[in-house]
Amino acid sequence: MMDAERTHLSAMDFLQFVDRHPSLISKAAKWTTVNDPKLSQNLLGMTFPNPVGLAAGFDKNAEAVRAWGALGFGFVEVGTVTPKAQPGNDRPRLFRIPEKEAIQNAMGFNNHGMRALRERLKPVFPLHHPLGVNLGKNKFTPNESAVDDYVQLIGELDSVADYFVINLSSPNTPGLRELENTSSIYDLFSQAVAATDVPIFLKVSPDSDPEYTVGLCATAVDAGAKGIIATNTSVDYSLSAKSKDFGGLSGKIIREKSYTVFRAIAEELFGKAILISVGGIDSGEEAYRRLTAGASLVQVYTGLVYKGPLMVKRINQELSELLKPEWRTGITDVIGSDLASSSGRS
């Protein structure tokens, strides 16, 4: 019954309260965390206690990074952060489509800026779980200067991040998706990778032709990207008669669209880069489908709105039950197993 953005801010207020009280974090973790060693894996030098992460956009300013661990997440991604603070787009800019279990957001990279983020993370980093930082350019930075924004962000934040994500796929910053081309991506990643030892991922849109998106991802990997996150929100407003004509759609409404793009990427890049799937994941069954299709990790966001904060625990419990006893290594035996069977590989 409450405005979507007000609800979001109220949730963040509560999480910030929990974040400031370590005793609450430890108590909550006892009944939200699934401690199954079969769900753990080491990727790029990071230990992920389970494969379910928080997608960027919920905790833009890293205000509750410890509290997320108390909800059972295996890793957390904060941001999107820009070099300078910016207010984002005008309100209202966040909407629910309940019958589709979807959210439509036109936030526009509202955040406190990179220096505020660094100062907030310095006292708590490193965490008990990997921490990613999602990076974006400022609204009024011209595209020809976008590389400077991303390199500046990396230089400012590489001491407080386990991995970075280059976000070129948000639909809410004018002209940003124009940077989703092979020339821009190769130039950007070549410079970004040279600026840090922290692994860098590319996050892609679900709206381009899958073959074209695969080419963009391959270019990023050739330029040094360690992984791909697929996908961001969609501007396919035909998915709901109740959608606005601006902003990006997320949640169950884009599940199949996101999966189709992810699957195409995995068929080309599985084994060459770490793949993270996001878009409409709200159950262990759906997370399992993404893992068998080649995802090492999955991320959630909109599902929390409709399924509640215990969703992460339920996903991990269901994944634990889905792991066959003969898969002694655990979750790593599952990852990409559908790709292997469909291609005839053992």
C-alpha positions as CSV (number, residue, x, y, z in Angstrom):
1,M,0.0,0.0,0.0
2,M,3.0,2.3,0.4
3,D,4.8,4.1,-2.4
4,A,7.6,1.8,-3.8
5,E,10.5,4.2,-3.2
6,R,9.3,5.0,0.3
7,T,9.1,1.3,1.1
8,H,12.6,0.8,-0.3
9,L,14.0,3.6,1.9
10,S,12.2,2.2,5.0
11,A,13.8,-1.2,4.3
12,M,17.2,0.5,4.0
13,D,16.6,2.3,7.3
14,F,16.0,-1.0,9.0
15,L,19.0,-2.7,7.5
16,Q,21.2,0.2,8.5
17,F,20.0,-0.2,12.1
18,V,20.9,-3.9,11.9
19,D,24.2,-3.1,10.3
20,R,25.2,-0.9,13.3
21,H,24.5,-3.7,15.9
22,P,26.8,-6.7,15.4
23,S,24.8,-8.7,18.0
24,L,21.7,-8.4,15.7
25,I,23.7,-9.5,12.7
26,S,24.9,-12.7,14.4
27,K,21.5,-13.6,15.8
28,A,19.8,-13.1,12.4
29,A,22.5,-15.1,10.6
30,K,21.8,-18.1,12.8
31,W,18.3,-18.6,11.2
32,T,18.9,-17.1,7.8
33,T,22.2,-18.7,6.8
34,V,22.4,-22.1,5.1
35,N,25.8,-23.5,6.2
36,D,26.3,-26.2,3.6
37,P,29.9,-26.6,2.4
38,K,28.6,-28.0,-0.9
39,L,27.4,-24.5,-1.8
40,S,30.8,-22.9,-1.3
41,Q,33.3,-22.2,-4.1
42,N,36.4,-20.2,-4.7
43,L,36.5,-17.9,-7.7
44,L,39.2,-15.4,-8.7
45,G,40.7,-15.7,-5.3
46,M,37.4,-15.0,-3.5
47,T,35.5,-17.4,-1.3
48,F,31.7,-17.4,-1.9
49,P,29.9,-19.3,0.9
50,N,26.9,-19.7,-1.3
51,P,26.1,-18.7,-4.9
52,V,23.3,-16.2,-4.2
53,G,24.2,-12.6,-4.3
54,L,22.5,-9.2,-3.9
55,A,22.4,-7.4,-7.3
56,A,23.4,-3.8,-7.6
57,G,20.8,-1.1,-7.1
58,F,19.4,-2.0,-3.7
59,D,22.2,-0.7,-1.5
60,K,23.5,2.0,-3.8
61,N,25.6,3.8,-1.1
62,A,26.9,0.7,0.8
63,E,24.9,1.6,3.9
64,A,24.2,-1.9,5.1
65,V,26.9,-4.2,3.7
66,R,27.3,-6.3,6.8
67,A,23.5,-6.6,7.3
68,W,23.1,-8.3,3.9
69,G,25.3,-11.2,5.2
70,A,22.8,-11.6,8.0
71,L,20.1,-12.3,5.4
72,G,22.1,-15.2,4.1
73,F,23.7,-13.7,1.0
74,G,26.9,-15.3,-0.3
75,F,28.1,-12.0,-1.8
76,V,26.9,-8.4,-2.1
77,E,27.2,-5.8,-4.9
78,V,26.7,-2.1,-4.1
79,G,26.2,0.9,-6.3
80,T,25.8,2.0,-9.0
81,V,28.3,4.6,-7.9
82,T,29.4,7.6,-10.0
83,P,32.5,9.8,-9.5
84,K,30.3,12.8,-8.4
85,A,27.2,12.6,-6.2
86,Q,24.0,13.0,-8.2
87,P,20.3,13.0,-7.3
88,G,19.1,10.8,-10.1
89,N,15.9,11.3,-12.0
90,D,12.7,13.1,-10.8
91,R,10.2,11.2,-8.7
92,P,8.1,9.1,-9.0
93,R,10.8,6.8,-10.4
94,L,10.1,3.4,-8.9
95,F,6.9,1.4,-9.6
96,R,5.5,-2.1,-8.9
97,I,3.7,-4.3,-11.3
98,P,2.4,-6.9,-8.8
99,E,0.5,-9.2,-11.2
100,K,3.8,-9.7,-13.1
101,E,6.0,-9.7,-9.9
102,A,7.9,-6.9,-11.5
103,I,9.5,-3.6,-10.7
104,Q,10.0,-0.7,-13.1
105,N,12.7,1.7,-12.1
106,A,14.0,5.0,-13.5
107,M,16.3,5.9,-10.7
108,G,19.1,7.3,-12.8
109,F,22.2,6.4,-10.7
110,N,21.2,8.4,-7.7
111,N,24.1,8.1,-5.2
112,H,26.4,9.9,-2.8
113,G,29.5,9.7,-5.1
114,M,32.7,7.7,-5.0
115,R,34.4,9.5,-2.0
116,A,31.4,8.9,0.3
117,L,31.3,5.3,-0.8
118,R,35.0,4.8,-0.1
119,E,34.8,6.4,3.4
120,R,31.8,4.2,4.3
121,L,33.6,1.0,3.2
122,K,37.0,1.7,4.6
123,P,36.2,0.8,8.2
124,V,34.4,-2.5,7.3
125,F,36.3,-3.9,4.3
126,P,37.1,-6.7,3.9
127,L,33.9,-8.4,4.8
128,H,33.0,-12.1,5.5
129,H,31.6,-12.3,2.0
130,P,32.9,-10.9,-1.3
131,L,31.9,-7.3,-2.1
132,G,31.4,-6.0,-5.6
133,V,31.1,-2.3,-6.6
134,N,29.0,-1.4,-9.6
135,L,30.4,1.6,-11.6
136,G,28.6,4.1,-13.8
137,K,29.4,7.4,-15.4
138,N,27.8,10.7,-14.3
139,K,24.7,11.8,-16.2
140,F,26.4,14.9,-17.7
141,T,29.7,13.2,-18.6
142,P,29.8,13.0,-22.4
143,N,30.2,9.5,-23.8
144,E,33.6,10.5,-25.3
145,S,34.8,11.1,-21.7
146,A,33.1,8.1,-20.1
147,V,36.4,6.1,-19.9
148,D,37.8,8.8,-17.6
149,D,34.8,8.4,-15.2
150,Y,35.3,4.6,-15.0
151,V,39.1,4.7,-14.6
152,Q,38.7,7.5,-11.9
153,L,36.2,5.3,-10.0
154,I,38.6,2.3,-10.1
155,G,41.5,4.4,-8.8
156,E,39.4,5.7,-5.9
157,L,37.8,2.4,-4.9
158,D,40.1,-0.5,-5.6
159,S,41.2,-0.7,-2.0
160,V,37.6,-1.3,-0.8
161,A,36.3,-3.7,-3.5
162,D,36.7,-7.4,-4.2
163,Y,35.5,-7.0,-7.8
164,F,34.2,-4.2,-10.0
165,V,31.3,-4.2,-12.5
166,I,31.3,-1.8,-15.5
167,N,27.7,-0.8,-16.0
168,L,27.0,0.3,-19.6
169,S,23.5,-1.3,-19.7
170,S,21.3,0.8,-17.4
171,P,18.5,2.4,-19.5
172,N,18.2,5.3,-17.0
173,T,21.3,7.4,-17.9
174,P,20.8,9.1,-21.3
175,G,23.1,7.7,-24.0
176,L,24.7,5.1,-21.7
177,R,23.7,2.1,-23.8
178,E,25.3,3.8,-26.8
179,L,28.6,2.6,-25.2
180,E,27.6,-1.0,-25.7
181,N,29.7,-1.4,-28.8
182,T,32.8,-3.4,-29.4
183,S,35.1,-0.4,-29.9
184,S,34.0,1.4,-26.7
185,I,34.1,-1.8,-24.7
186,Y,37.6,-2.8,-25.8
187,D,39.0,0.7,-25.1
188,L,37.3,0.9,-21.8
189,F,38.3,-2.5,-20.5
190,S,41.9,-2.2,-21.8
191,Q,42.3,1.0,-19.7
192,A,40.3,-0.2,-16.7
193,V,42.2,-3.5,-16.4
194,A,45.5,-1.7,-16.5
195,A,44.4,0.5,-13.6
196,T,43.8,-2.2,-11.0
197,D,44.5,-5.8,-9.9
198,V,40.8,-6.2,-8.8
199,P,38.8,-8.4,-11.2
200,I,36.4,-6.5,-13.5
201,F,33.1,-7.7,-14.9
202,L,30.8,-6.4,-17.6
203,K,27.1,-6.1,-17.0
204,V,25.0,-6.4,-20.2
205,S,21.5,-5.5,-21.3
206,P,18.8,-8.2,-22.1
207,D,17.4,-6.1,-25.0
208,S,20.0,-6.4,-27.8
209,D,20.2,-9.4,-30.2
210,P,21.8,-12.3,-28.3
211,E,24.4,-12.8,-31.0
212,Y,25.4,-9.2,-30.8
213,T,25.6,-9.3,-27.0
214,V,27.8,-12.3,-27.1
215,G,30.2,-10.4,-29.4
216,L,30.3,-7.5,-26.8
217,C,31.0,-10.0,-24.0
218,A,33.8,-11.7,-26.0
219,T,35.4,-8.3,-26.7
220,A,35.4,-7.5,-23.0
221,V,37.0,-10.8,-22.1
222,D,39.6,-10.3,-24.8
223,A,40.4,-7.0,-23.3
224,G,40.8,-8.4,-19.8
225,A,37.4,-8.7,-18.2
226,K,37.2,-11.6,-15.8
227,G,33.5,-12.1,-16.0
228,I,30.1,-11.2,-17.4
229,I,26.8,-10.4,-15.5
230,A,23.7,-11.0,-17.5
231,T,21.4,-9.2,-17.4
232,N,20.4,-5.6,-16.4
233,T,16.8,-4.4,-16.6
234,S,14.8,-4.3,-19.8
235,V,13.1,-1.6,-21.8
236,D,10.8,-4.0,-23.6
237,Y,7.6,-2.4,-22.5
238,S,5.5,-4.8,-24.5
239,L,6.0,-7.2,-21.6
240,S,3.2,-5.5,-19.6
241,A,0.3,-3.3,-20.6
242,K,0.8,-1.6,-17.2
243,S,4.4,-0.6,-17.8
244,K,5.5,3.0,-18.1
245,D,7.3,4.2,-21.3
246,F,10.5,4.9,-19.4
247,G,12.8,3.1,-17.0
248,G,13.8,-0.5,-16.8
249,L,11.8,-3.6,-16.0
250,S,13.1,-6.3,-13.6
251,G,11.8,-9.4,-11.9
252,K,9.8,-12.4,-13.1
253,I,8.6,-10.4,-16.1
254,I,12.1,-10.6,-17.7
255,R,12.9,-14.1,-16.6
256,E,12.9,-15.8,-20.0
257,K,14.4,-12.8,-21.8
258,S,17.3,-12.7,-19.4
259,Y,17.8,-16.5,-19.5
260,T,17.9,-16.5,-23.3
261,V,20.6,-13.9,-23.4
262,F,22.5,-15.6,-20.6
263,R,22.4,-18.9,-22.3
264,A,23.8,-17.5,-25.5
265,I,26.7,-16.0,-23.6
266,A,27.4,-19.2,-21.7
267,E,27.5,-21.3,-24.9
268,E,30.3,-19.0,-26.1
269,L,32.2,-18.0,-22.9
270,F,31.6,-20.8,-20.4
271,G,35.0,-21.8,-19.1
272,K,36.6,-18.6,-20.4
273,A,35.1,-16.2,-17.9
274,I,33.1,-16.2,-14.7
275,L,29.4,-15.9,-15.5
276,I,26.8,-14.4,-13.2
277,S,23.1,-14.7,-14.0
278,V,20.5,-12.2,-12.8
279,G,16.9,-11.5,-13.9
280,G,13.7,-13.1,-12.5
281,I,15.5,-15.5,-10.1
282,D,13.3,-16.1,-7.0
283,S,13.6,-19.8,-6.2
284,G,16.1,-22.6,-5.9
285,E,14.7,-24.3,-9.0
286,E,15.4,-21.1,-11.1
287,A,18.8,-20.6,-9.6
288,Y,19.6,-24.2,-10.3
289,R,18.6,-23.7,-14.0
290,R,21.0,-20.8,-14.3
291,L,23.8,-22.8,-12.6
292,T,23.4,-25.8,-14.9
293,A,23.3,-23.3,-17.9
294,G,26.8,-22.1,-16.9
295,A,26.4,-19.5,-14.1
296,S,28.9,-19.8,-11.3
297,L,26.8,-17.3,-9.3
298,V,23.3,-15.8,-9.4
299,Q,22.0,-12.4,-8.2
300,V,18.6,-11.4,-6.9
301,Y,16.8,-8.1,-6.2
302,T,13.1,-7.8,-7.2
303,G,12.3,-11.2,-5.8
304,L,13.0,-9.8,-2.3
305,V,10.0,-7.4,-2.8
306,Y,7.6,-10.2,-3.6
307,K,9.0,-13.2,-1.7
308,G,10.4,-11.4,1.4
309,P,13.8,-11.4,3.1
310,L,13.8,-15.2,3.8
311,M,13.9,-15.8,0.0
312,V,17.7,-16.2,0.1
313,K,17.5,-18.8,2.7
314,R,14.9,-20.7,0.8
315,I,16.9,-20.6,-2.4
316,N,20.0,-21.9,-0.7
317,Q,18.0,-24.7,1.1
318,E,16.5,-25.8,-2.2
319,L,19.8,-25.7,-4.0
320,S,21.3,-27.8,-1.2
321,E,18.5,-30.4,-1.6
322,L,19.0,-30.4,-5.4
323,L,22.6,-31.3,-5.3
324,K,22.9,-35.0,-5.9
325,P,24.8,-37.2,-3.4
326,E,27.2,-38.4,-6.1
327,W,28.3,-34.8,-6.8
328,R,30.9,-35.0,-4.1
329,T,32.6,-31.7,-5.1
330,G,29.3,-29.9,-4.6
331,I,28.0,-27.0,-6.6
332,T,31.0,-26.9,-8.9
333,D,29.8,-30.2,-10.4
334,V,26.5,-28.6,-11.3
335,I,27.8,-25.5,-13.0
336,G,27.5,-25.8,-16.8
337,S,26.3,-29.4,-16.6
338,D,23.4,-28.7,-19.0
339,L,25.9,-27.1,-21.5
340,A,28.1,-30.2,-21.2
341,S,25.2,-32.6,-21.8
342,S,23.7,-30.7,-24.7
343,S,27.0,-30.5,-26.5
344,G,27.9,-34.1,-25.9
345,R,30.9,-33.3,-23.7
346,S,31.5,-35.4,-20.6
